[in-house]
């Protein structure tokens, strides 16, 4: 019998915001309080997940190289340093 592979369902925008909010709180920062910016970023994350299969940060260029692109899956490897340096990450999802 063939093994059935079930792809995880893509989150809704509300689920993504809740997930991101919980992640931020656990790590000592918060979501961007600007509702328009938050909507724009989460829509971009979900669009990238729909198109590419991963929640790539919408503010980063996708190279097509899975190894290097893994660094820009939200939350990307750069967000903590950017929060320290600028008070927010590049895409403006997270803020201090």
C-alpha positions as CSV (number, residue, x, y, z in Angstrom):
1,X,0.0,0.0,0.0
2,X,1.5,3.4,-1.0
3,X,2.2,5.9,1.8
4,X,-0.1,8.9,1.5
5,X,1.7,12.3,2.0
6,X,-0.5,15.0,3.4
7,X,0.7,18.6,3.0
8,X,0.1,20.8,6.0
9,X,-2.7,23.2,5.3
10,X,-1.6,26.8,4.8
11,X,-2.6,29.0,7.7
12,X,-5.2,31.7,7.4
13,X,-4.0,35.3,7.9
14,X,-5.6,35.3,11.3
15,X,-3.8,32.1,12.3
16,X,-0.5,33.4,11.0
17,X,-0.9,36.6,13.0
18,X,-1.7,34.6,16.2
19,X,1.2,32.3,15.6
20,X,3.6,35.3,15.0
21,X,2.2,37.1,18.1
22,X,2.9,34.0,20.3
23,X,6.4,33.7,18.8
24,X,7.1,37.3,19.5
25,X,5.8,37.2,23.1
26,X,7.9,34.1,23.8
27,X,11.0,35.9,22.6
28,X,10.6,39.3,24.3
29,X,9.3,41.5,21.4
30,X,5.9,42.1,19.7
31,X,4.2,42.4,16.4
32,X,4.2,45.6,14.5
33,X,1.4,47.7,16.0
34,X,0.7,49.3,12.6
35,X,-2.3,47.2,11.3
36,X,-1.7,48.0,7.7
37,X,1.9,47.0,7.8
38,X,1.0,43.8,9.6
39,X,-1.6,43.0,7.0
40,X,0.8,43.6,4.1
41,X,3.6,41.5,5.6
42,X,1.3,38.5,6.5
43,X,-0.4,38.6,3.1
44,X,3.1,38.5,1.5
45,X,4.2,35.6,3.7
46,X,1.1,33.6,2.8
47,X,1.4,34.4,-0.9
48,X,5.0,33.1,-0.8
49,X,3.9,30.0,1.0
50,X,1.2,29.4,-1.6
51,X,3.6,30.0,-4.5
52,X,6.8,28.5,-3.2
53,X,5.7,26.1,-0.5
54,X,7.6,28.1,2.3
55,X,6.8,31.2,4.2
56,X,9.6,33.2,2.8
57,X,10.0,36.8,4.2
58,X,8.4,39.1,1.6
59,X,11.2,41.6,2.0
60,X,13.9,39.2,0.9
61,X,14.8,38.0,-2.6
62,X,14.2,34.3,-3.2
63,X,17.2,32.8,-5.0
64,X,15.8,29.4,-5.9
65,X,18.6,27.7,-3.9
66,X,16.9,25.8,-1.1
67,X,19.9,25.9,1.1
68,X,20.4,29.7,1.1
69,X,16.6,30.4,0.9
70,X,16.1,28.4,4.1
71,X,17.6,31.4,5.9
72,X,14.7,33.6,4.8
73,X,11.9,31.4,6.0
74,X,9.9,33.5,8.6
75,X,11.1,34.0,11.2
76,X,14.3,34.5,9.2
77,X,17.8,34.1,10.7
78,X,18.3,37.9,10.5
79,X,15.3,39.1,12.6
80,X,16.9,39.0,16.0
81,X,19.9,41.0,15.0
82,X,17.7,43.5,13.1
83,X,15.5,43.9,16.2
84,X,18.6,44.7,18.3
85,X,20.0,47.1,15.7
86,X,16.9,48.8,14.3
87,X,14.1,48.0,16.8
88,X,12.2,46.0,14.1
89,X,13.0,43.3,11.5
90,X,13.4,44.3,7.9
91,X,9.9,43.3,6.8
92,X,8.4,45.1,9.8
93,X,6.5,42.0,11.2
94,X,8.3,42.1,14.5
95,X,9.2,45.2,16.7
96,X,10.7,45.9,20.0
